[in-house]
Amino acid sequence: QVQLVESGGGLVQAGDSLRLSCAASGFTFSSYAMGWFRQAPGKEREFVAAIKYSGSSTYYADAVKGRFTISRDNAKNTVTLQMNSLKPEDTAVYYCARRRTPYNGGLSYTAPADYAYWGQGTQVTVSS
């Protein structure tokens, strides 16, 4: 079965960096785009970043563009989110997700509905 396991969250100060990792199993990782989403208390889940199955293209929310970098290692079945210059508003539970359709299928890379499988989430807290 599909499994996505996030790690790397924690408590940091504003301006610090964190690196989140997602270990994937149970499917052909190199065939699917992967995404990172986050959800803060009382807010809806929002798109953070996505990467195509091949790693050839990446997508970012405006709020994190220039600070976060998504990457993947298809040999190790992992996707990583490097987060720099963290801000208190980045505080949220961060989720790794696998796109519903393989390769370039699907309508968008930013909508939660285009993702079929989710990890359990990892908490990121940024203090001011």
N, CA, C and O of each residue as an XYZ file, in Angstrom:
512
protein
N       0.831     -1.186      0.000
C       0.000      0.000      0.000
C       0.877      1.253      0.000
O       2.042      1.228      0.399
N       0.283      2.328     -0.456
C       1.028      3.581     -0.519
C       1.284      4.106      0.882
O       0.378      4.189      1.711
N       2.538      4.456      1.126
C       2.903      5.066      2.405
C       3.780      6.280      2.155
O       4.696      6.255      1.334
N       3.475      7.336      2.882
C       4.271      8.559      2.842
C       4.583      8.942      4.284
O       3.675      9.126      5.095
N       5.850      9.060      4.592
C       6.254      9.335      5.967
C       7.144     10.569      5.986
O       8.255     10.567      5.456
N       6.624     11.630      6.616
C       7.376     12.878      6.717
C       8.264     12.888      7.953
O       7.981     12.219      8.948
N       9.326     13.647      7.873
C      10.202     13.838      9.017
C      10.910     15.181      8.868
O      10.935     15.767      7.786
N      11.484     15.658      9.968
C      12.298     16.867      9.910
C      11.682     18.105     10.508
O      12.337     19.146     10.569
N      10.439     18.026     10.954
C       9.815     19.190     11.546
C      10.429     19.519     12.902
O      11.237     18.758     13.435
N      10.032     20.659     13.447
C      10.534     21.040     14.751
C      10.225     22.483     15.084
O       9.473     23.159     14.382
N      10.821     22.937     16.172
C      10.652     24.306     16.656
C      11.922     25.090     16.340
O      13.015     24.713     16.763
N      11.772     26.174     15.600
C      12.914     27.006     15.240
C      12.553     28.472     15.434
O      11.394     28.819     15.666
N      13.567     29.323     15.333
C      13.338     30.747     15.430
C      13.212     31.351     14.033
O      13.683     30.783     13.047
N      12.572     32.502     13.974
C      12.445     33.207     12.701
C      13.830     33.424     12.093
O      14.776     33.812     12.778
N      13.923     33.163     10.792
C      15.185     33.303     10.091
C      15.974     32.014      9.967
O      16.917     31.931      9.181
N      15.591     31.013     10.739
C      16.283     29.726     10.699
C      15.837     28.908      9.489
O      14.964     29.315      8.722
N      16.460     27.754      9.347
C      16.142     26.831      8.251
C      15.732     25.475      8.809
O      16.121     25.092      9.912
N      14.940     24.764      8.023
C      14.571     23.383      8.308
C      14.520     22.621      7.003
O      14.271     23.189      5.940
N      14.759     21.327      7.101
C      14.689     20.474      5.925
C      13.725     19.342      6.223
O      13.970     18.515      7.101
N      12.629     19.314      5.486
C      11.646     18.251      5.629
C      11.905     17.174      4.588
O      12.268     17.466      3.449
N      11.716     15.933      4.995
C      11.857     14.808      4.076
C      10.594     13.965      4.091
O       9.877     13.903      5.089
N      10.343     13.327      2.976
C       9.196     12.433      2.843
C       9.687     11.145      2.193
O      10.177     11.153      1.064
N       9.551     10.053      2.912
C       9.933      8.744      2.384
C       8.697      8.055      1.834
O       7.702      7.895      2.540
N       8.762      7.648      0.576
C       7.611      7.063     -0.104
C       7.829      5.577     -0.362
O       8.950      5.130     -0.604
N       6.742      4.826     -0.305
C       6.812      3.404     -0.612
C       5.454      2.914     -1.081
O       4.437      3.574     -0.867
N       5.442      1.747     -1.724
C       4.189      1.129     -2.138
C       3.707      1.517     -3.521
O       2.609      1.133     -3.923
N       4.506      2.269     -4.254
C       4.146      2.645     -5.617
C       5.414      3.008     -6.378
O       6.490      3.125     -5.791
N       5.279      3.185     -7.682
C       6.422      3.543     -8.516
C       6.657      5.046     -8.376
O       6.038      5.855     -9.067
N       7.555      5.396     -7.476
C       7.751      6.788     -7.089
C       8.092      7.666     -8.283
O       7.598      8.788     -8.387
N       8.921      7.173     -9.172
C       9.397      7.983    -10.294
C       8.316      8.294    -11.320
O       8.572      9.030    -12.273
N       7.116      7.751    -11.146
C       6.017      7.993    -12.089
C       5.061      9.088    -11.642
O       4.170      9.472    -12.400
N       5.228      9.595    -10.432
C       4.237     10.527     -9.868
C       4.862     11.835     -9.413
O       5.932     11.865     -8.804
N       4.153     12.922     -9.733
C       4.505     14.199     -9.128
C       4.207     14.134     -7.634
O       3.327     13.398     -7.189
N       4.959     14.919     -6.876
C       4.786     14.968     -5.430
C       4.610     16.408     -4.991
O       5.107     17.334     -5.632
N       3.905     16.581     -3.904
C       3.663     17.926     -3.418
C       3.818     18.026     -1.912
O       3.772     17.032     -1.186
N       4.003     19.265     -1.469
C       3.977     19.596     -0.045
C       2.843     20.597      0.179
O       2.683     21.565     -0.564
N       2.074     20.333      1.213
C       1.000     21.223      1.629
C       1.197     21.527      3.104
O       1.979     20.862      3.782
N       0.488     22.531      3.598
C       0.548     22.823      5.032
C      -0.820     23.274      5.519
O      -1.648     23.771      4.754
N      -1.026     23.089      6.795
C      -2.290     23.492      7.408
C      -2.012     24.079      8.780
O      -1.483     23.408      9.666
N      -2.374     25.331      8.939
C      -2.242     26.014     10.213
C      -3.554     25.875     10.972
O      -4.597     25.639     10.362
N      -3.518     26.016     12.295
C      -4.747     25.884     13.093
C      -5.835     26.848     12.612
O      -5.595     28.042     12.433
N      -7.022     26.306     12.409
C      -8.149     27.127     11.993
C      -8.158     27.525     10.541
O      -9.029     28.282     10.112
N      -7.201     27.030      9.771
C      -7.117     27.382      8.355
C      -7.228     26.126      7.496
O      -7.038     25.004      7.966
N      -7.539     26.349      6.234
C      -7.609     25.241      5.296
C      -6.201     24.820      4.866
O      -5.240     25.583      4.959
N      -6.124     23.591      4.400
C      -4.854     23.094      3.885
C      -4.492     23.885      2.630
O      -5.334     24.115      1.762
N      -3.229     24.298      2.548
C      -2.820     25.113      1.412
C      -1.577     24.536      0.737
O      -0.737     23.889      1.363
N      -1.500     24.793     -0.536
C      -0.383     24.337     -1.350
C       0.894     25.076     -0.965
O       0.877     26.277     -0.695
N       2.007     24.332     -0.945
C       3.307     24.927     -0.670
C       4.224     24.788     -1.885
O       4.748     25.776     -2.399
N       4.408     23.546     -2.332
C       5.323     23.305     -3.449
C       5.015     21.954     -4.077
O       4.451     21.069     -3.432
N       5.393     21.806     -5.346
C       5.223     20.532     -6.044
C       6.363     20.346     -7.025
O       7.013     21.300     -7.453
N       6.586     19.085     -7.368
C       7.655     18.753     -8.305
C       7.156     17.653     -9.226
O       6.524     16.694     -8.784
N       7.446     17.803    -10.510
C       7.013     16.804    -11.487
C       7.691     15.470    -11.230
O       8.675     15.394    -10.495
N       7.155     14.410    -11.845
C       7.659     13.065    -11.618
C       9.143     12.939    -11.958
O       9.878     12.191    -11.312
N       9.569     13.673    -12.971
C      10.960     13.603    -13.408
C      11.855     14.585    -12.668
O      13.081     14.508    -12.757
N      11.243     15.505    -11.940
C      12.016     16.569    -11.294
C      12.321     17.730    -12.217
O      13.031     18.658    -11.830
N      11.797     17.693    -13.425
C      12.149     18.701    -14.431
C      11.491     20.054    -14.169
O      11.990     21.084    -14.622
N      10.383     20.057    -13.445
C       9.699     21.316    -13.154
C       9.247     21.344    -11.704
O       8.900     20.315    -11.125
N       9.258     22.535    -11.133
C       8.798     22.740     -9.770
C       7.809     23.907     -9.725
O       7.817     24.783    -10.590
N       6.972     23.896     -8.713
C       5.939     24.909     -8.547
C       5.930     25.337     -7.084
O       6.134     24.517     -6.188
N       5.692     26.628     -6.846
C       5.711     27.148     -5.490
C       4.555     28.108     -5.258
O       4.119     28.820     -6.163
N       4.076     28.107     -4.032
C       3.141     29.146     -3.623
C       3.900     30.464     -3.527
O       5.089     30.486     -3.211
N       3.204     31.552     -3.801
C       3.856     32.864     -3.755
C       4.461     33.136     -2.387
O       5.500     33.788     -2.284
N       3.821     32.642     -1.339
C       4.260     32.933      0.021
C       5.621     32.322      0.352
O       6.287     32.763      1.289
N       6.035     31.310     -0.409
C       7.290     30.629     -0.083
C       8.323     30.741     -1.200
O       9.463     30.306     -1.041
N       7.928     31.318     -2.317
C       8.827     31.419     -3.464
C      10.096     32.189     -3.070
O      10.030     33.258     -2.463
N      11.233     31.625     -3.427
C      12.511     32.254     -3.096
C      13.065     31.845     -1.752
O      14.235     32.102     -1.465
N      12.245     31.208     -0.911
C      12.702     30.761      0.411
C      12.725     29.237      0.529
O      13.593     28.670      1.194
N      11.765     28.581     -0.122
C      11.656     27.116     -0.047
C      12.103     26.500     -1.368
O      11.936     27.091     -2.435
N      12.672     25.304     -1.274
C      13.079     24.553     -2.462
C      12.639     23.111     -2.325
O      12.947     22.448     -1.335
N      11.915     22.628     -3.324
C      11.499     21.231     -3.345
C      12.432     20.472     -4.282
O      12.842     20.984     -5.324
N      12.760     19.243     -3.891
C      13.604     18.398     -4.722
C      13.214     16.945     -4.498
O      12.497     16.628     -3.548
N      13.680     16.076     -5.360
C      13.361     14.659     -5.206
C      14.552     13.818     -5.629
O      15.392     14.236     -6.426
N      14.596     12.617     -5.066
C      15.603     11.631     -5.431
C      14.851     10.365     -5.807
O      14.408      9.618     -4.935
N      14.709     10.124     -7.100
C      13.924      8.975     -7.552
C      14.618      7.642     -7.273
O      13.974      6.593     -7.283
N      15.889      7.679     -7.030
C      16.607      6.451     -6.682
C      16.351      6.056     -5.230
O      16.411      4.880     -4.872
N      16.062      7.070     -4.393
C      15.846      6.808     -2.967
C      14.390      6.944     -2.557
O      14.054      6.769     -1.385
N      13.515      7.259     -3.523
C      12.079      7.412     -3.243
C      11.822      8.457     -2.154
O      11.040      8.230     -1.231
N      12.476      9.575     -2.275
C      12.295     10.633     -1.294
C      12.050     11.976     -1.973
O      12.546     12.245     -3.067
N      11.279     12.799     -1.298
C      11.069     14.177     -1.727
C      11.379     15.064     -0.521
O      11.019     14.744      0.613
N      12.042     16.165     -0.784
C      12.559     17.018      0.273
C      12.075     18.448      0.090
O      11.925     18.927     -1.034
N      11.835     19.115      1.199
C      11.484     20.526      1.173
C      12.493     21.270      2.046
O      12.476     21.152      3.272
N      13.360     22.026      1.407
C      14.319     22.856      2.130
C      13.674     24.212      2.388
O      13.280     24.915      1.457
N      13.573     24.567      3.656
C      12.893     25.798      4.041
C      13.898     26.745      4.687
O      14.446     26.449      5.749
N      14.135     27.868      4.051
C      15.060     28.866      4.565
C      14.313     30.141      4.950
O      13.171     30.358      4.545
N      14.976     30.968      5.731
C      14.396     32.259      6.145
C      12.973     32.083      6.666
O      12.058     32.793      6.249
N      12.799     31.154      7.560
C      11.465     30.837      8.060
C      10.866     32.007      8.813
O      11.562     32.781      9.471
N       9.545     32.111      8.694
C       8.792     33.178      9.329
C       7.744     32.567     10.266
O       7.360     31.411     10.085
N       7.282     33.320     11.255
C       6.229     32.778     12.135
C       4.994     32.316     11.360
O       4.335     31.360     11.767
N       4.681     32.971     10.273
C       3.506     32.577      9.480
C       3.704     31.269      8.722
O       2.762     30.766      8.110
N       4.905     30.712      8.751
C       5.134     29.386      8.176
C       4.753     28.269      9.148
O       4.786     27.093      8.787
N       4.395     28.631     10.365
C       4.002     27.646     11.366
C       2.775     26.881     10.898
O       1.748     27.479     10.577
N       2.882     25.561     10.860
C       1.794     24.709     10.372
C       2.224     23.250     10.467
O       3.384     22.940     10.740
N       1.272     22.377     10.237
C       1.591     20.974      9.992
C       1.832     20.827      8.493
O       1.001     21.237      7.682
N       2.956     20.249      8.134
C       3.337     20.085      6.741
C       3.100     18.643      6.301
O       3.492     17.690      6.973
N       2.444     18.519      5.145
C       2.069     17.207      4.629
C       2.726     16.965      3.268
O       2.793     17.852      2.417
N       3.196     15.756      3.101
C       3.677     15.276      1.815
C       2.500     14.584      1.123
O       1.685     13.930      1.774
N       2.419     14.733     -0.193
C       1.291     14.131     -0.905
C       1.719     13.615     -2.264
O       2.617     14.162     -2.903
N       1.056     12.547     -2.693
C       1.290     11.988     -4.013
C       0.142     12.341     -4.942
O      -1.030     12.211     -4.588
N       0.495     12.783     -6.115
C      -0.513     13.159     -7.090
C      -1.378     11.957     -7.457
O      -0.931     10.811     -7.422
N      -2.634     12.252     -7.809
C      -3.599     11.203     -8.091
C      -3.256     10.434     -9.358
O      -3.393      9.211     -9.392
N      -2.810     11.134    -10.408
C      -2.543     10.501    -11.701
C      -1.045     10.542    -11.997
O      -0.359     11.479    -11.588
N      -0.532      9.533    -12.706
C       0.910      9.485    -12.987
C       1.324     10.446    -14.091
O       0.498     10.989    -14.825
N       2.596     10.626    -14.176
C       3.235     11.436    -15.215
C       2.605     12.827    -15.256
O       2.508     13.477    -14.215
N       2.179     13.298    -16.415
C       1.654     14.661    -16.524
C       0.126     14.723    -16.468
O      -0.452     15.749    -16.828
N      -0.522     13.681    -16.038
C      -1.980     13.685    -15.944
C      -2.488     14.608    -14.847
O      -1.728     15.046    -13.984
N      -3.772     14.894    -14.893
C      -4.366     15.760    -13.891
C      -4.454     17.204    -14.357
O      -3.887     17.579    -15.383
N      -5.185     18.016    -13.575
C      -5.475     19.379    -13.994
C      -4.499     20.403    -13.433
O      -4.152     21.371    -14.111
N      -4.058     20.194    -12.203
C      -3.174     21.194    -11.608
C      -2.219     20.517    -10.648
O      -2.369     19.344    -10.307
N      -1.245     21.278    -10.227
C      -0.304     20.789     -9.232
C      -0.538     21.415     -7.869
O       0.135     21.070     -6.897
N      -1.481     22.324     -7.800
C      -1.647     23.103     -6.577
C      -2.904     22.769     -5.787
O      -3.022     23.180     -4.633
N      -3.835     22.042     -6.367
C      -5.095     21.753     -5.681
C      -4.994     20.469     -4.873
O      -4.550     19.448     -5.399
N      -5.396     20.495     -3.612
C      -5.367     19.261     -2.814
C      -6.149     18.120     -3.457
O      -5.788     16.956     -3.289
N      -7.201     18.434     -4.180
C      -8.024     17.391     -4.795
C      -7.271     16.608     -5.862
O      -7.690     15.510     -6.231
N      -6.166     17.154     -6.362
C      -5.377     16.433     -7.362
C      -4.398     15.452     -6.736
O      -3.628     14.809     -7.450
N      -4.415     15.330     -5.424
C      -3.523     14.431     -4.703
C      -4.344     13.352     -4.001
O      -5.350     13.638     -3.351
N      -3.898     12.120     -4.145
C      -4.701     10.996     -3.652
C      -4.212     10.430     -2.326
O      -4.987      9.832     -1.579
N      -2.940     10.615     -2.036
C      -2.371     10.019     -0.824
C      -1.596     11.075     -0.051
O      -0.931     11.940     -0.621
N      -1.708     10.971      1.275
C      -1.123     11.969      2.159
C      -0.355     11.288      3.285
O      -0.705     10.195      3.731
N       0.689     11.957      3.728
C       1.386     11.488      4.912
C       0.661     11.939      6.164
O      -0.392     12.572      6.091
N       1.226     11.613      7.304
C       0.591     11.945      8.579
C       0.890     13.370      9.025
O       0.244     13.892      9.934
N       1.855     13.987      8.392
C       2.190     15.371      8.697
C       3.311     15.501      9.703
O       3.534     14.614     10.528
N       4.017     16.623      9.625
C       5.071     16.937     10.589
C       4.929     18.406     10.983
O       4.745     19.274     10.129
N       5.017     18.669     12.270
C       4.776     20.014     12.786
C       6.017     20.890     12.605
O       7.135     20.496     12.935
N       5.786     22.070     12.078
C       6.823     23.097     11.991
C       6.329     24.309     12.765
O       5.261     24.847     12.474
N       7.105     24.733     13.747
C       6.746     25.890     14.553
C       7.893     26.892     14.486
O       9.041     26.566     14.786
N       7.560     28.117     14.088
C       8.566     29.161     13.960
C       8.228     30.263     14.967
O       7.169     30.885     14.885
N       9.124     30.493     15.903
C       8.891     31.510     16.920
C       9.505     32.836     16.473
O      10.490     32.870     15.735
N       8.905     33.906     16.933
C       9.373     35.243     16.528
C      10.435     35.766     17.480
O      10.940     36.872     17.294
